[in-house]
Amino acid sequence: MAIFTDDQIMRMPIGDVVRPENGGTGLASAAFQIPLTFLNIFGWENIDSEVETLVVEGKNISRTRLRGEVMRLLGRKTFMRRVLLKPAPLDIMVQALTKGTPQFSVAVTVTVQYRLEDAARVASEMLPLRTFESIVQGILVQYIRQYSQDELLTTPHNLQMPLEVAIRSDSTLALLFNEIRILKLIARGDERVIEVHRATAEATAQIGLTLQQNESKAISARYDIKIDEERAKLNQQKADAQHQRDMEILQHNSQAQLQQTLLNAIAATASAGGNVEAIVRAAAGLLPGSTPATPLAALGRGTSDLTLPISSAVPDAVDRIALERAALTDGQTSLGYIGFDILQAGDTLTGAILTFPSYRLMIQCLPDYPSSAPLGTARYLDESQRALDVIWMPTPHTLLVHYVMAAIPLANQAVPPPGAPSRAQSHDVFEDDAH
């Protein structure tokens, strides 16, 4: 161990002067007298207040000051020690047997940070760091014996907090140190046991992952089956609906051809001065369930009280409105109207308004619709109107869209006035008028 003069001890850095090889205790320097540089009576107590303090006869001097020692002339000596306030973290290691049978030897290393509580008391200790280390080692041994090797090796963090509390609670350490914290705790034992635990943990995690993957695949498969079933059902519904529409179109095309043939015959008979009423009565057998939309007098001479039976019952009122709306929606693109509104009073269908680029088709449904024919009027942009006389053929599937199909050719015969608005403009006009 090196021997230094009082002046050297006073001038050395605090980190070096407290080392045991330089005569220190690890936290405090060797005892020395302050060098008297002025009249052999006064000397400076130089102190770095951030990291050290000076202990003089049990009192702490925390800042630099001028010290006078007149009594030294009479032979009285005053000794002091420099004390480190913020020491570096201390690594402490202990090895002990764990609880359980068989017992295993486990080495635990902790890194402890601390600050001095009482510098004067620390300066009076011969080996304060040895005292600190011995107490911590004893606490570590007690805690190692309370845990199995598996717990220490796999979950060492569970030991850290109770160990820190136990160290802080020690009465001897509480007199010397404060702000004690365990920065790091490492446990080492039989590597074979560690490997077994690691492999077990990986296998357990893999089993859980495999089960989760299988469950996810099963859920996905059930959803795929459900989606395929719904897709097949939807495709079947589409196919049935398309078949129904094709059959209705075919039926209505046939009816339209027959109507056109009858109209041509009636027109030819009327031109030749023949009896139109007789032809209509004769054609009644060819058009079962038909009733004219307007009186027969509008087609030629004479009158008619022709009344024919309906071929099927009318659907429920709520279903009727839903069917009418769906049919008008489906026919909007192909028939060329911009939009439409269904008119109803409660659950009773009262009519519809269809907006075309150059006119609006106003349809009124009588209380016994569809047994009786709707009344239609085309209203053009110049506010002129035209009644549309369409032959009505009531069936269980007859809807307003069928009336619209027959009314469009009649409504389009009127030529729009010059300067008629464009498609977008006419739509705005009709929208404003509707509101």
Buried (B, 14 or more C-beta within 10 A) or exposed (E): EEEBEBBBBBEBEBEEBBBEEBBBBBBBBBBBBBBBEEEEBBBBBEBEEEEBBBBBEEEBBEEEEEBEBEEBEEEEEEEBBBBBBEBEBBEBEBBBBBBEEEEBEBBBBBBBBBEBBBBBBBBBBEEBBEBBBEBBBEBBBEBBEEBBBBBBBBEBEEBBEEBBEBBBEBEEBBEBBEEBBBEEBEBBBEEEBBEEBEEEEEEEEEEEEEEEEEEEEEEEEEEEEEEEEEEEEEEEEEEEEEEEEEEBEEBBEEBBEBBEEBEEBBEEBBEEEBBBBEBBBEBBEEBEBBBBBBEBEEBBEEEBEBEBEBEEEBBEEEEBBEBBBEBBEEBBEEBEBBBBEBBBEEEBBBBBBBBBBBBBBBBEBEEEBBBBBBBBBBBBBEEEBBEBBBBBBBBEBBBBBBBBBBBBEBBBEBEBEEEBBEEEEBBEBBEEEEE
